[in-house]
Amino acid sequence: MCLQFLIPLSRTDPGIQIRGEEVHLLSDEIKETSTPVGVEQGEYYLRYLRERGLIRKVKGTKACVTGPFTLAGYLDRKNLMTCGASKPNVVRALARVLSRSCKRLSDLGFDLVNIDEPFLSVILGRTVLFKYDEQFVAETLNMVIEEVSCLSAIHVCGKVTPLVKTVLLRSEADIVDHEFAASPSNLVVYDRADLERAGKFLAYGCVSSSNSRVETVEEISASLRNALGMFGPRIIVKPDCGFAGMLELPDAYHIVLRKLRNMVAASRIVMKANV
C-alpha cells in the first residue's frame, strides 16, 4: 500500500531511494510531481468494468489511497522518531502529491475515495507525536481530499484513541472508517450525537480481516443491530480492513468470499427489518 505510491514518486525524485522493501529519504524535501501517482490500478479497474459492460451492475466503486502520514512513516521506518513522518515538510509534500492522485480517481468516476491512515493510531496515541498538534494533522488530511468531488473517507485501523476521534471529526471527510469486529472497544468511542453533529457516516467493520474464522450470518446480524442501536442509521457495512493478512492461508480466497457473502446476507436481513 506504500510502495504503490512511493515507487512511481521515486522515479521523479532522486531523494527517494528504494532498496527492496525499504525506502530511504536522502533529503528533508520531496520533489512534487505534477502528475498523479499510484492510480494505475484504479484506472485499470474502471476501464475493465466499462469495456465489459459491467459498470451498470456495480452499485458503487471505492478507490483506496494510502494517506500522507502512513506513507511518510514508511520512509526510513526502522527508527520511529526519525522516520519521514517526523518531518512536517515531507508529510505536507506527500499530502499535495496525493491530492492530485485523489482528484484523478474522483474525476475518473469513483464513488468513494478512501484514505488509509493506519499510522495515525501511532501518531495520535495518548499525545500527538513529533510535536504536531491536532490542527496540523486535520489540515494535512484535508489537503488530500480537498479536490475530491465524490464521497471521501478516512480509515484508521486498530484501537481508536480520543485524539483519533477528535481529528477525524474535525476533518472534511464524509466517512470515518474503523475496525469493530477485531476491536470491539471502539464501540464506545463514538456516539450517535458525535456523528450527527459532525455530519459524518461511520464505516462499520463487522467481520474480522485477520481471523480466519468465518462469522455466521446470525453473528453479523446481531453486531449490525447493536450498531444501529448505538449509532443510528449513519453506518456503512464493511469488513474491518483489507484481507492481506490472510494471504498465507491456503484457502484464503474462499474464506474471504464466505465472510463477504455472510456480511451481505446479514446486512440485507437487518436492512429489511428496519425499513
N, C-alpha and C positions, 0 to 999 in steps of 0.2 A: 504493500500500500504506500510505502515511502519511495521505493526505487522507481515506481511508475512515474513519479513526477521529478525525482532528483536526477535520474539518468538523462532524460532529454534536456534538463536545465544545465547539466554538466557539459553538454556539447557546445553550449554558447558561453559558458563561464569557466575559464581555466582555474578559477579559485576554488571550484568544487572538484575534488579528486575522489574517484571511486576505485576501491580495491576489493574485489569480490563483493561481499555483503556490506562492507564498511565504507562509509562516506566521510571524507575529511574536508574541513574548511580551511583553506590556506590564507584567508583574509577575513576581516570582520565586515566586509562589504560583499553583497551579492549583486552581480550584474543582471538587471532585469531584462527579460525578453519581451519583445513587442507582440509575439505570437503566443497563443495558449499552449501549454504543455500538458501532457498526460491525458489528453482527451481522445486518443485514437480508439480506445476500446468503446467509448460511448458513441463515437461516430459510426463504428462498425456495427454496433448493436442496433441502432435505429435504421441504418441502411439495410441491414439484414431483414428486419421486420417489414420495412416498406417494400422492398423488392419482391417479397414473397406474399404480399397482401395480408400480413398478419397484424399490422398496426391497429386495425379496427377491432381486433379481438382482445387487445390488451387494454385494460381499464386505466392503467397508469404506469408511467415509466419513471424510475429513480436513477439518478446518477450519483455515484459516491466520489467525493473528493477529500483527500487527506488534508487536514487543517494545518495552518502555519505553525502552531506550537508543536504539534506532533512531528511535522517534517523537520523543524529546527532541532527538536530533541534527538532526531536520528543522526544529525551531524556531530561527529566526534562523540558518539553516545557512550563511550566507555567510562567517561567521567561526568556524572550528572551536573555538577556545579560549574563545569566549564564547557558543557555541550553548546550547540548552536542556539538552543532555546534560552540560554543565559544572556544572549546578545540582542538587545531590542532592535538594533538596525537590521539584523538578519531576519528576525521574526517579521518585522514590518515589510521588508522587501519581499519575503515569501508571500505575505498576505496580498501584496499588489500583484505578484505573478499569478497567484491562484484566483484572484478576482477575474482576470482575463479568461482563465480556464472555465470558471463558473458561468461567466457571461456566454461563452461559446456553447456550453452544454444547454443553457437556458434557451439561447437562440435556435439551437437545433430542434427544440421541441420537447425536451424532457419536462415532465410534470412536477418533478421534485428534485432539487439539488441538495444532497445530504453531505454535510461537513463532518468528517470523522475526526474526533479530537480525544482519543484515549489518554493522551499525555496531560490533558487538563486535570485529570484526577490526581496527578502528581504535583503539578504547579499549584493547584487550588486545594491544598490539604487543610491543616489547622491554620496555616498562614499562607500568604502568597509568596512563592519562591522568587528569587532573583531580584528582589527589591521592586518588583512590579506592584501595581495596585489593581483593584477591580476594574477601574475605568479603562486602564491600558488594555487589559485583556478583552473587555467587551468591545471597545472601539476597534481593536485589531480583528476580532471576529466579524464585526460589521463591515469592515473593509472588504472582506472576502465575498460577501453576499450582496453588496450594495447595488450591483448592476444586474442582479438576478430578477427576472420578471415572473418566474414561476414560484411555486412554494419553496421554502428553504427550511432546512432542519440542521440541528447540531447534535451529534451523537457523542455521549461520554459514557463509556462502559465502566464496570466496577462500581464501587461504592460512591454514591453521590453525596458530597460534603455540602454543608451550608454555603460555602463560598462558591461551589459549582452552581448551586441553585440560584444564588443571587446574581451571578454573572450571566447565566443563560436567560433568566427572566428579564434582565436589562438589555439583552441583545435584541437585534431586529429579526431574528429567526422566527418563523411561524410555528415551528415544532421543536420541542425539547425531547430528546430520544435517549432512553436508558434501558438497562437490564433490570428485570424484576424476578424472572424465574431463578436465576443464579444468585441474585442479590435481593432477597425479599425485604431487607431492611430499608431499601429505597422507597417502600410503600409509605413510610411516614415522613418523607422529605417534603413532598408537595401536598397541597390540598386543593380542593375544587376552587376555592376563592383565589388562590395564587394564580391558577391558570386563567381564570376569568378576568382578573384584574389586568394581567399582562397580555390578554388576548392570545394565549398560546394553546396549542394542542399538545398532548402527551403521547409520544410513540411508546407503546407499552410492550416491552419484551416479555412474552408469556410462555415461550419454550426455550430451554437451555440450548446454547450453541456450543457448549463444551462437554456436556454429559451425554453419553451415547444412549441412555435410556429414553425410549420414546414415550412421551407423555400421552395419556389417554385423552380422548375427546372429553370425557367427564371431568378430568383434572383441569384441562384448559378452560372448559366452560365455567367451572367454579371460580377459577382465577379471574376470568373476564367479568363475571357477575360481581365479584368483590371490587374490581377496579371501577366498574360503573357506579357502584355504591359510594366509593370514595372520591372519585374524580368527576362524576357526571359523564355526559356523552362526549366530552372533548378528548377521546382516546382513539388511537390508531393501533390496530393489532399488528404485531410483528414478532419475529424471533428476537432473542436477546441481542445478538451480534452476528457477525459473519461466521460461517461454519468452517473456517480454515483450520481450527483446532482439531477437527476430526479427520484431517487428510490422511493420517497414518493408519486409520482403521480400515480393515479390508472391505467392509460393507458400508463405508461412509455414505456413498451416494444414495443407497436405498434407505438408510437410516434417516438422512435429511429429508428425503421425499415423504417418508411416513410422518415425520414431525410436521412438515408443511401441510400435508393433507389433513391431519388431525386438527391443526390450527385453523385451517379454512373451515372445516366442518363445525368446529366449536364456535367460531365467530358467527357463522350463519345461524346456528341454533340460538345463540344469545341475542343476535340482532332481531331475529324473527319474534322472539319472546318479548322484546322491548319496543316493537313498532307500535 
